[in-house]
């Protein structure tokens, strides 16, 4: 309600929760929504969803055979990447994504509110320009100089580069530019790396020959390669999961977000069940491979906006008192 209230005073909030806790969440929300609505002069529209069962993946034992629990195949949740389907179901223009554990007392929220508005402003500004360029390409009245201007926007503002475009004729270049402009867009806040566990912002090579901005996790890095391990561990910034996403095209149609997932970026993690080790297939991470083919921009935000609770001891931090 502090940074994403609609013009009508309506605040849309969506929680993805586990099925066993859903009713408890609903009861708590019903208790508090009226109180906070009165306090801030807004109307809440709060919805819930769960990770879809069809996104569960089959577990394997350490010999790569199907893992069985009491003679039954074991299926496990596919990780937060499965939530791209929940995101795809939302009827919205702009969506803020934030981890539920990164919440601070009201006295510390000023920076968070300011920078949420800032990264949303960056997103809307970039989206507006991309829409104008798409409409120009649709009209077909562009000049060669305008085509080069659009290319500069894609390369310098959306940070998507392909060294081979210099060899393209205008007709081929238009096809390339339309493809790069007309896709989902996100602006991601990044904080200075102070050693917290998690991923970070990197330049990545894509299958189509482009170089673009991606959020990578350690599971996507060959940690047996000292050079790559050093690159990952000494990255200057860290991903606090502070995203603003635009999920409609220049004609107002929703993107099918599943089309922009890099299916090859799933990975194997090691878990256990009833004391037995197993291998779990994780789907491409929500802000990693699941958004691999989005236009992505990074903005540095202050550390004061990032106050996670990954363990019980984190609640003892000064920020959570």
C-alpha positions in Angstrom: 0.0 0.0 0.0 3.0 2.3 0.4 4.2 2.0 -3.2 1.7 0.0 -5.3 -1.7 1.4 -4.7 -3.9 1.8 -7.8 -5.5 5.1 -8.7 -8.8 3.9 -7.3 -7.2 3.2 -3.9 -7.2 -0.6 -4.5 -4.2 -2.6 -3.4 -3.8 -6.0 -5.0 -1.7 -8.5 -3.0 -1.0 -12.1 -4.0 0.6 -14.7 -1.7 1.8 -18.1 -2.9 1.6 -20.4 0.1 1.8 -24.1 0.9 -1.6 -25.9 1.1 -1.2 -26.9 4.7 -0.9 -23.2 5.8 -3.4 -21.6 3.4 -6.3 -21.5 5.8 -4.2 -20.0 8.5 -3.0 -17.2 6.1 -6.6 -16.5 5.1 -7.8 -16.2 8.7 -5.0 -13.8 9.5 -5.6 -11.7 6.4 -9.3 -11.4 7.2 -8.5 -10.3 10.7 -6.0 -7.6 9.6 -7.2 -6.4 6.2 -9.9 -4.1 7.5 -7.7 -2.6 10.2 -4.9 -1.8 7.8 -7.3 -0.6 5.1 -8.8 1.9 7.5 -5.4 3.0 8.7 -4.1 3.7 5.2 -7.3 4.6 3.4 -7.2 1.8 0.9 -9.2 -1.3 -0.1 -7.3 -4.6 -0.2 -7.9 -7.3 -2.8 -5.9 -10.3 -1.5 -5.6 -13.6 -3.3 -3.7 -16.8 -2.7 -2.4 -19.6 -4.8 -0.3 -22.7 -4.3 2.4 -24.3 -6.3 0.7 -26.5 -8.8 0.9 -30.3 -8.3 1.6 -30.8 -12.0 5.0 -29.0 -11.5 6.2 -31.6 -9.0 9.2 -33.6 -10.1 10.1 -37.2 -9.5 12.9 -37.9 -7.0 15.8 -40.3 -7.7 18.0 -42.3 -5.4 21.8 -42.0 -5.4 22.0 -44.6 -8.2 19.6 -42.5 -10.4 16.8 -45.0 -10.0 13.3 -43.7 -9.1 13.1 -43.1 -5.3 10.4 -45.0 -3.6 8.8 -44.3 -0.2 6.8 -47.3 1.1 7.0 -48.7 -2.4 5.4 -45.5 -3.9 7.2 -43.1 -6.2 8.2 -39.9 -4.5 7.2 -36.6 -6.1 8.6 -33.4 -4.7 7.8 -29.7 -5.3 9.9 -28.4 -8.2 11.3 -25.3 -6.4 10.3 -21.7 -6.7 10.7 -21.8 -10.5 7.3 -23.6 -10.6 5.7 -20.3 -9.5 6.2 -19.0 -13.1 2.8 -20.7 -13.7 1.2 -18.8 -10.8 2.7 -15.6 -12.1 1.4 -16.3 -15.5 -2.1 -16.7 -14.1 -2.2 -13.2 -12.5 -4.2 -10.5 -14.4 -2.0 -7.5 -13.9 0.1 -5.0 -15.8 3.0 -4.4 -13.3 3.9 -7.0 -10.7 6.2 -6.5 -7.7 7.9 -9.6 -6.4 9.5 -9.8 -3.0 10.5 -12.6 -0.6 8.1 -12.8 2.3 11.1 -13.0 4.8 12.5 -9.7 3.7 10.2 -7.5 5.9 11.3 -4.9 8.4 9.5 -2.8 11.0 7.8 0.4 9.9 10.6 2.6 11.2 12.9 1.1 8.5 10.6 1.0 5.5 11.3 4.5 4.1 14.2 3.3 1.9 12.3 0.2 0.7 9.3 2.4 -0.3 11.6 4.9 -2.1 13.5 2.4 -4.1 10.4 0.3 -4.9 9.0 3.4 -6.6 12.4 4.1 -8.2 12.8 0.7 -9.9 9.1 0.7 -10.9 9.8 4.1 -12.5 12.8 2.8 -14.4 10.6 -0.1 -15.6 7.7 2.0 -16.8 10.1 4.4 -18.6 11.9 1.6 -20.4 8.6 -0.1 -21.3 7.1 3.2 -22.6 10.1 3.6 -25.0 10.0 0.0 -26.1 6.3 0.3 -26.9 6.9 3.4 -28.9 9.6 1.6 -30.9 7.4 -1.4 -31.5 4.6 0.8 -32.8 7.1 2.6 -35.1 8.2 -0.8 -36.5 4.6 -1.7 -37.0 3.9 1.4 -39.0 6.8 0.6 -41.4 7.7 4.3 -41.9 11.0 4.2 -40.1 14.3 5.4 -41.5 17.7 3.6 -41.3 18.7 6.1 -38.7 15.7 5.2 -36.5 16.5 1.5 -36.8 20.0 2.3 -35.5 18.5 4.3 -32.7 16.3 1.3 -31.7 19.4 -1.0 -31.8 21.2 1.4 -29.5 18.3 1.3 -27.1 18.3 -2.5 -27.1 22.1 -2.6 -26.6 22.6 0.2 -24.1 19.4 0.5 -22.2 18.3 -3.2 -22.2 21.8 -4.5 -22.2 21.2 -7.1 -24.9 24.1 -7.3 -27.4 24.8 -9.6 -30.3 28.1 -9.0 -32.2 26.6 -10.5 -35.3 23.9 -7.8 -35.8 26.5 -5.6 -37.6 26.3 -8.1 -40.5 22.5 -8.0 -40.8 20.6 -6.1 -43.5 17.8 -3.8 -42.3 15.0 -6.3 -43.0 16.8 -9.0 -40.9 17.7 -6.4 -38.2 14.0 -5.4 -37.9 13.1 -9.1 -37.2 15.8 -9.2 -34.6 14.8 -6.0 -32.9 11.1 -6.9 -32.8 11.9 -10.2 -31.1 14.1 -8.4 -28.5 11.7 -5.6 -27.8 8.5 -7.6 -27.6 9.0 -9.7 -24.5 8.4 -9.5 -20.8 10.6 -6.9 -18.9 11.9 -6.8 -15.4 13.9 -4.3 -13.4 15.8 -6.0 -10.5 17.2 -4.2 -7.4 20.7 -5.4 -6.4 22.5 -4.8 -3.2 26.2 -4.8 -2.4 27.6 -8.3 -1.8 28.3 -8.7 1.9 28.5 -12.5 1.9 24.8 -13.5 2.2 23.9 -16.8 0.6 22.3 -16.6 -2.8 22.8 -15.5 -6.4 23.8 -12.4 -8.1 23.8 -10.3 -11.3 26.0 -11.5 -14.2 26.4 -11.1 -17.9 25.6 -14.4 -19.6 25.9 -15.8 -23.1 22.7 -17.1 -24.6 21.9 -19.8 -27.1 21.1 -17.3 -29.8 24.5 -15.6 -29.6 23.3 -12.6 -27.5 24.9 -11.4 -24.3 22.4 -10.2 -21.7 21.9 -9.6 -18.0 20.9 -12.7 -15.9 20.5 -13.5 -12.3 22.6 -16.7 -11.6 22.7 -19.0 -8.7 25.7 -21.1 -7.5 24.0 -24.2 -9.0 24.4 -22.6 -12.5 28.1 -22.1 -12.0 30.8 -24.8 -12.4 32.3 -24.5 -8.9 35.0 -27.1 -9.8 36.5 -24.4 -12.1 38.6 -22.1 -9.8 38.2 -19.2 -12.2 34.4 -19.4 -12.3 34.1 -20.1 -8.6 36.2 -17.0 -7.9 34.1 -14.9 -10.3 30.9 -16.0 -8.5 32.1 -15.5 -4.9 33.7 -12.2 -5.6 30.8 -10.6 -7.5 30.2 -7.1 -6.4 26.4 -7.4 -5.9 23.8 -9.8 -4.6 20.3 -10.6 -5.6 17.9 -9.7 -2.7 14.8 -10.8 -4.8 13.5 -7.3 -5.4 11.8 -7.3 -8.8 9.3 -5.3 -10.7 7.9 -7.0 -13.8 5.9 -5.9 -16.8 4.0 -8.8 -18.3 1.9 -7.3 -21.1 3.0 -6.4 -24.7 2.6 -3.1 -26.5 -0.9 -4.0 -27.5 -2.0 -4.8 -24.0 -2.0 -8.6 -24.4 -0.6 -10.8 -21.7 2.7 -12.6 -22.5 2.7 -16.3 -22.2 5.5 -16.4 -19.6 6.2 -20.1 -20.2 7.6 -19.3 -23.6 10.4 -17.3 -22.1 11.7 -20.0 -19.8 15.1 -21.6 -20.5 14.1 -25.3 -19.8 17.8 -26.3 -19.9 18.6 -24.4 -16.7 16.9 -26.9 -14.3 19.3 -28.5 -11.9 19.8 -31.4 -9.4 19.8 -30.8 -5.7 20.5 -33.3 -2.9 17.8 -33.8 -0.2 16.7 -36.6 2.1 13.5 -38.5 3.0 13.2 -40.5 6.2 16.9 -40.5 6.6 17.6 -41.6 3.0 19.5 -39.4 0.6 17.9 -38.5 -2.7 18.3 -36.4 -5.8 15.7 -33.8 -6.5 15.1 -32.2 -9.9 14.6 -28.4 -9.4 12.9 -26.5 -12.2 14.6 -23.3 -13.6 14.6 -20.8 -10.7 11.8 -18.2 -10.9 14.2 -15.2 -11.2 16.8 -17.3 -12.9 16.1 -19.6 -15.8 12.3 -19.1 -15.6 12.9 -15.4 -16.7 15.9 -16.1 -18.8 14.5 -14.7 -22.0 13.0 -11.5 -20.4 14.5 -8.0 -20.9 16.4 -7.5 -17.7 17.9 -4.4 -16.1 19.7 -4.1 -12.8 19.5 -1.1 -10.4 21.6 -0.8 -7.3 19.6 -0.4 -4.1 20.9 0.2 -0.6 21.5 -2.6 1.9 18.9 -1.1 4.1 16.2 -2.6 1.8 17.5 -6.1 2.4 16.9 -7.7 5.8 16.3 -11.4 5.3 15.3 -14.0 7.8 16.9 -17.3 6.6 17.3 -18.7 10.1 15.8 -18.1 13.5 18.9 -16.4 14.6 18.4 -13.7 11.9 15.4 -12.5 14.0 18.0 -11.3 16.5 19.4 -8.8 14.0 19.0 -5.1 15.0 16.8 -4.5 12.0 14.1 -6.9 13.2 13.9 -5.6 16.8 
